[in-house]
């Protein structure tokens, strides 16, 4: 028996559209993601409206009734959009499409409801609900999208080879939906994705990265990365990550699969933060392990300096992937460079000096660094993981204690360059930097406290070692 969704169409937007459609004898539908989310009982703020007619005209008429002042019209695409309270509403006329092999932008002509549903990416996004009074709430589901939701399946309405070749971005969208909803992509779709992986070359990097970021922000992003790797998509735009895959054994000594390890760290971190850039730090923390991999017959596999090289790789990767090149990049770069430091403290002696240096270098990102490093503790040996995490808690407590005592996070030496010049009556020179560095190191090593009086006295003493004579001793802060 057919189920009516009329009871879910009480929102003023749907009421206005239903009244207008009925009065003007128009076939109007809500289609796509809103319908899918309704059936999946998920909230949705994006509404796609399909009309067998002029989409922009319907948008203008609806906006006028709802007293919406701003309507965006996209003449080239035959679409329109406006915001109503907390909703994003897009209007389009039903159409059918044809594609050129060199572009994912189709040529469109007016079409029927069936034409429009045929052009949709997946069956779960092809369902429509009628808004016209005579058929209000009726679900039009020619490809059994509702059944696919119940079965947890991602598949295309038509031949997946054609669907993915026409618009290769749909391959990444398939993986995003499969990851987000924990659905399974059908075997024919997976095969079509492998066959059409090289079609990604017609996409802009911005579109690829937008989908990639959405996958990264899911609850279990490793699922998406494994699908991108298995279908060959990942290697087309992120070969540095796929280069981490595999285990090599020599003289009975093997290293772990650093690709799978990276994904495990990413999933661990995803349980504690939605910070996209912290998740990117997890993805890139071991990115230089492939180029730094060496075999030493005495100790086995080594990856010396991978944190420093990885940090240097971050700007180039961000530029190529069209990620922000400002503070987000520097943040990721810092975390990649420092990611071994807390682990080293866990393994060795936790001195106040080492803690002070880590606090000073990490600054306000110390908590994020600790989250990353805690997520980086992975092993099949549960006892080993438990021991590491217990030691990690001790390091965390020590960080808090030292910060409260010494206040070295983001600190600058208590004596300024200007004070040094005034005291020794010198102009800008190398000695100023030497004195400031000496005082900073003395504080971090615990030789003097982070206070003006001790720092000023040390400045006078070290200045004398450099052959400088205090000519003017300015008033000292109390």
C-alpha positions in Angstrom: 0.0 0.0 0.0 1.4 3.4 -0.9 2.3 5.7 1.9 1.4 9.4 1.8 3.9 11.9 3.1 1.3 14.8 3.2 1.5 15.0 7.0 5.2 16.0 6.6 4.4 18.9 4.4 3.0 21.3 7.0 5.8 23.9 6.7 4.6 27.3 5.3 7.0 26.9 2.3 5.2 23.6 1.3 1.8 25.1 1.9 2.5 28.1 -0.3 3.9 25.9 -3.1 1.0 23.5 -2.9 -1.6 26.3 -3.1 0.3 28.0 -6.0 0.8 24.7 -7.9 -2.9 23.8 -7.5 -4.1 27.3 -8.5 -1.9 27.4 -11.6 -2.3 23.7 -12.6 1.4 23.1 -12.1 3.2 19.8 -11.3 5.5 20.7 -8.5 7.6 18.3 -6.4 10.1 18.4 -3.5 12.9 16.2 -4.7 16.3 14.8 -3.8 18.1 15.1 -0.5 15.2 16.5 1.6 13.0 13.5 0.6 15.9 11.1 1.3 16.5 12.6 4.7 12.7 12.5 5.5 12.6 8.8 4.8 15.8 8.3 6.8 14.3 10.4 9.7 17.2 12.9 9.5 16.9 16.7 9.8 17.4 18.7 6.6 17.6 22.4 6.0 18.1 22.1 2.2 15.0 21.9 0.0 15.1 21.2 -3.8 11.9 22.1 -5.6 11.2 20.7 -9.1 8.5 22.1 -11.4 7.4 21.0 -14.8 7.9 24.5 -16.0 9.9 27.6 -15.2 11.9 27.2 -12.0 13.0 30.8 -11.6 9.4 32.0 -12.2 8.1 29.7 -9.5 10.9 30.9 -7.1 9.9 34.6 -7.7 6.2 33.9 -7.1 6.9 31.9 -4.0 9.3 34.4 -2.6 6.7 37.2 -3.1 4.1 35.3 -1.1 6.5 34.5 1.6 7.8 38.1 1.6 11.3 37.1 0.8 13.2 40.1 -0.6 16.2 38.5 -2.2 16.0 35.8 -4.9 19.2 34.6 -6.7 18.5 33.7 -10.3 21.0 31.6 -12.3 19.9 32.1 -15.9 22.6 29.8 -17.4 21.4 26.9 -15.3 17.7 27.7 -15.2 17.7 27.6 -11.4 16.9 30.0 -8.6 17.6 30.1 -4.9 16.5 31.9 -1.8 16.7 31.6 2.0 13.6 31.5 4.1 14.3 31.6 7.8 16.6 28.6 8.4 16.0 26.9 5.1 17.9 27.0 1.8 15.5 26.5 -1.0 16.5 25.9 -4.6 14.1 25.8 -7.6 14.7 24.2 -11.0 12.6 23.3 -14.0 12.5 19.6 -14.9 15.1 18.9 -17.5 17.1 16.3 -19.4 20.8 16.5 -19.9 23.5 15.6 -22.5 27.2 15.7 -21.7 30.4 16.5 -23.6 33.3 14.1 -22.8 35.5 17.1 -21.9 33.2 18.6 -19.3 30.9 17.7 -16.4 28.7 20.7 -17.3 25.7 19.4 -19.3 23.6 20.8 -22.1 20.1 20.9 -20.7 16.6 21.1 -22.3 13.2 21.0 -20.7 12.1 17.6 -19.8 9.6 15.5 -17.9 9.7 14.4 -14.3 11.1 11.0 -15.5 13.8 12.8 -17.5 14.8 14.7 -14.4 14.8 11.7 -12.1 16.9 9.8 -14.8 19.6 12.5 -14.5 20.0 12.3 -10.7 23.1 10.8 -9.3 21.7 8.0 -7.0 18.5 6.2 -6.5 18.3 7.5 -2.9 18.4 11.1 -4.3 16.0 10.5 -7.2 12.7 10.3 -5.1 10.1 13.1 -5.4 7.0 14.0 -3.4 4.2 15.8 -5.1 3.1 19.1 -3.8 0.0 19.5 -5.9 -3.3 19.2 -4.0 -4.7 16.3 -6.1 -1.6 14.1 -5.4 -0.2 15.9 -2.3 2.3 13.7 -0.4 2.5 11.0 -3.1 6.0 9.5 -3.5 7.3 9.1 -7.0 10.1 6.5 -6.7 10.8 4.9 -10.1 14.1 3.4 -9.1 13.2 2.0 -5.7 15.3 4.5 -3.7 13.2 3.9 -0.6 14.0 0.1 -0.7 17.7 1.0 -1.3 17.6 3.2 1.9 16.2 0.3 3.8 18.9 -2.0 2.4 21.7 0.5 2.9 22.7 0.6 -0.8 24.2 3.3 -3.0 23.5 2.7 -6.7 22.8 4.9 -9.8 19.4 5.2 -11.5 20.9 4.3 -14.9 24.1 2.6 -16.1 26.8 3.6 -13.6 29.5 3.8 -16.4 27.5 6.5 -18.1 26.5 8.3 -14.9 30.1 8.4 -13.6 31.7 9.2 -17.0 29.2 12.1 -17.5 29.9 13.6 -14.1 32.9 12.0 -12.4 32.3 14.1 -9.2 29.4 11.6 -8.6 32.0 8.9 -7.8 33.3 11.0 -4.8 29.7 11.8 -3.8 28.9 8.0 -3.8 31.8 7.5 -1.4 30.7 10.4 0.7 27.2 9.1 1.1 28.4 5.6 1.7 30.7 6.9 4.4 28.2 9.3 6.0 25.3 6.8 6.0 27.4 3.6 6.5 25.9 2.3 3.2 27.3 -0.2 0.7 28.2 0.8 -2.8 27.0 -1.9 -5.2 29.5 -4.0 -7.1 28.6 -2.6 -10.6 29.0 1.0 -9.3 32.4 0.1 -7.7 33.6 -1.5 -11.0 32.4 1.6 -12.9 34.3 3.8 -10.5 37.5 1.9 -11.1 37.0 2.1 -14.9 36.3 5.8 -14.8 38.8 6.9 -12.2 40.9 8.8 -14.7 37.8 10.9 -15.5 38.6 12.9 -12.4 41.0 14.9 -14.5 38.1 16.9 -16.0 37.2 18.2 -12.5 38.6 21.2 -10.8 40.6 20.5 -7.7 38.3 22.7 -5.7 35.4 20.4 -6.3 37.4 17.3 -5.5 38.7 18.9 -2.3 35.2 20.0 -1.2 34.0 16.4 -1.4 37.2 15.2 0.3 36.7 17.5 3.2 33.1 16.3 3.6 34.4 12.7 3.8 37.0 13.8 6.3 34.4 15.3 8.6 32.2 12.1 8.8 32.0 10.0 11.9 34.3 7.2 10.4 36.4 8.9 7.6 38.6 5.8 7.1 35.7 4.1 5.4 35.8 6.8 2.7 39.5 6.7 2.3 39.6 3.0 1.9 36.9 3.2 -0.8 38.8 6.0 -2.6 42.0 3.8 -2.5 40.2 0.6 -3.6 38.6 2.3 -6.6 41.8 4.0 -7.7 40.4 7.5 -7.1 42.7 8.6 -4.3 45.9 8.0 -6.3 44.7 10.5 -8.9 44.8 13.5 -6.5 46.6 12.3 -3.4 49.4 9.9 -4.4 51.5 10.8 -1.3 48.9 9.1 0.9 48.6 6.0 -1.2 52.4 5.8 -1.2 52.2 4.9 2.5 50.3 1.7 1.7 51.8 -1.7 2.2 54.1 -3.7 4.4 57.7 -4.5 3.5 59.7 -7.3 5.2 63.5 -7.6 5.1 65.6 -10.0 7.2 62.5 -11.0 9.0 61.8 -7.4 10.1 58.6 -5.6 8.9 57.1 -2.2 9.3 53.4 -1.5 9.8 51.1 -0.4 6.9 51.4 3.4 7.4 48.4 4.0 5.2 46.1 2.0 7.5 47.9 3.4 10.6 47.1 6.9 9.3 43.4 6.1 8.9 43.3 4.5 12.4 44.7 7.7 13.8 42.2 9.8 11.9 39.3 7.6 13.2 40.6 7.8 16.7 40.8 11.6 16.5 37.3 11.8 14.9 35.9 10.5 18.1 37.0 13.6 20.0 36.9 16.5 17.6 35.1 18.0 14.5 38.1 20.3 13.8 38.7 19.8 10.1 42.3 21.1 10.3 43.2 18.9 13.3 41.9 15.9 11.2 44.1 17.1 8.3 47.0 17.0 10.8 46.2 13.4 11.5 46.1 12.6 7.7 49.5 14.3 7.2 51.3 13.5 10.4 53.2 10.5 8.8 53.0 11.7 5.2 56.8 11.7 4.8 57.3 8.1 5.9 57.5 6.9 2.3 60.4 9.2 1.3 62.2 8.8 4.6 61.9 5.0 4.8 65.3 3.2 5.2 66.4 -0.3 6.3 69.1 -0.7 8.9 70.2 -4.3 9.4 70.8 -3.6 13.1 67.5 -2.0 14.1 65.2 -2.6 11.1 63.1 0.0 9.4 63.6 3.7 10.2 61.8 6.9 9.2 64.2 9.4 10.6 63.2 13.0 10.2 59.8 12.2 8.7 58.2 14.8 11.0 60.5 17.6 9.7 60.1 16.6 6.0 56.4 16.1 6.5 56.1 19.6 7.9 57.9 20.9 4.8 55.6 19.0 2.5 52.4 20.6 4.0 52.6 23.9 2.0 53.1 22.1 -1.3 50.2 19.7 -0.6 47.9 22.5 0.6 48.6 24.5 -2.5 48.0 21.6 -4.9 44.8 20.5 -3.1 43.6 24.1 -3.0 43.4 24.2 0.8 43.9 27.5 2.6 47.4 28.8 2.7 47.2 31.0 5.7 46.8 30.2 9.4 45.1 26.8 8.8 48.2 25.6 6.8 50.6 26.9 9.5 48.6 25.2 12.2 48.7 21.8 10.4 52.4 22.3 9.6 53.2 22.9 13.3 51.3 19.9 14.5 53.0 17.6 11.9 56.4 18.9 13.0 55.7 18.5 16.7 53.7 15.2 16.7 56.6 13.1 17.9 57.5 15.3 20.8 54.9 14.3 23.4 55.4 10.6 22.4 59.2 11.1 23.1 58.3 12.4 26.6 56.1 9.4 27.2 59.0 7.1 26.3 61.7 9.0 28.2 62.2 11.1 31.2 59.7 13.9 31.6 61.9 16.9 32.6 60.6 20.3 33.4 62.9 21.7 30.7 61.5 19.4 28.0 58.0 20.3 29.1 58.7 24.0 29.0 60.2 23.8 25.5 57.2 21.8 24.2 54.8 24.3 25.8 56.6 27.2 24.2 56.7 25.7 20.7 53.2 24.4 20.7 51.7 27.6 22.3 47.9 27.7 22.2 47.8 24.5 20.1 49.2 22.3 22.9 45.8 20.7 23.7 45.2 19.9 20.0 48.7 18.4 19.7 48.0 16.2 22.7 44.8 15.1 21.2 46.6 14.2 18.0 49.4 12.3 19.8 47.0 10.4 22.0 45.2 9.3 18.8 48.6 8.3 17.4 49.0 5.6 20.0 47.9 2.5 18.0 49.0 -1.1 18.4 47.5 -4.6 18.3 49.1 -5.1 21.7 46.4 -3.9 24.1 48.8 -3.9 27.1 51.2 -1.7 25.2 48.5 0.8 24.3 47.2 0.9 27.9 50.7 1.5 29.3 51.4 4.3 26.7 48.0 6.0 27.5 48.7 5.9 31.2 52.1 7.5 30.7 50.5 10.0 28.4 48.2 11.0 31.2 51.2 11.7 33.4 52.7 13.9 30.6 49.4 15.8 30.3 49.3 16.4 34.1 52.9 17.6 34.0 52.1 20.0 31.2 49.4 21.6 33.3 51.6 21.8 36.4 54.6 23.4 34.6 52.4 25.9 32.7 50.8 27.0 35.9 54.2 27.4 37.6 56.3 28.9 34.8 53.8 30.5 32.4 55.9 29.7 29.3 53.2 29.1 26.7 53.7 31.7 23.9 56.0 33.7 26.2 58.5 36.3 25.1 61.7 37.0 27.2 60.9 39.6 29.9 63.6 41.9 28.5 63.0 43.5 25.1 65.4 44.4 22.3 64.8 48.1 23.0 65.8 47.6 26.7 69.0 45.8 25.6 69.9 48.7 23.3 69.1 51.3 25.9 71.1 49.6 28.6 74.2 49.0 26.6 73.8 52.0 24.4 74.1 50.0 21.2 72.3 50.0 17.9 70.7 47.0 16.2 73.2 44.2 16.0 73.6 40.4 16.3 74.4 40.7 20.1 70.7 41.7 20.8 69.4 38.4 19.3 72.1 36.4 21.1 71.1 38.0 24.5 67.4 37.4 23.9 68.0 33.8 22.8 70.3 33.2 25.8 67.6 34.5 28.2 64.9 32.5 26.6 66.9 29.3 26.8 67.9 30.0 30.4 64.2 30.3 31.3 63.2 27.2 29.4 66.0 25.2 31.0 65.0 26.4 34.4 68.3 28.2 35.2 66.3 31.4 35.9 62.6 32.1 36.5 60.3 33.8 34.0 60.5 37.1 35.9 61.9 40.5 34.9 64.4 40.9 37.8 66.2 37.6 37.2 66.1 38.0 33.4 67.5 41.6 33.7 70.3 40.4 35.9 71.1 37.6 33.5 71.1 40.1 30.6 73.7 42.2 32.4 75.8 39.2 33.2 75.7 37.7 29.7 76.1 41.1 28.1 79.4 41.5 30.0 80.5 38.1 28.6 79.9 39.5 25.1 82.1 42.5 26.0 79.2 44.9 26.4 79.1 47.4 29.3 75.9 48.7 30.8 75.9 52.4 30.3 72.4 53.2 31.4 70.4 51.0 33.8 66.7 52.0 33.2 64.2 51.9 36.0 63.2 48.3 36.6 59.6 47.1 37.0 58.6 46.1 40.5 
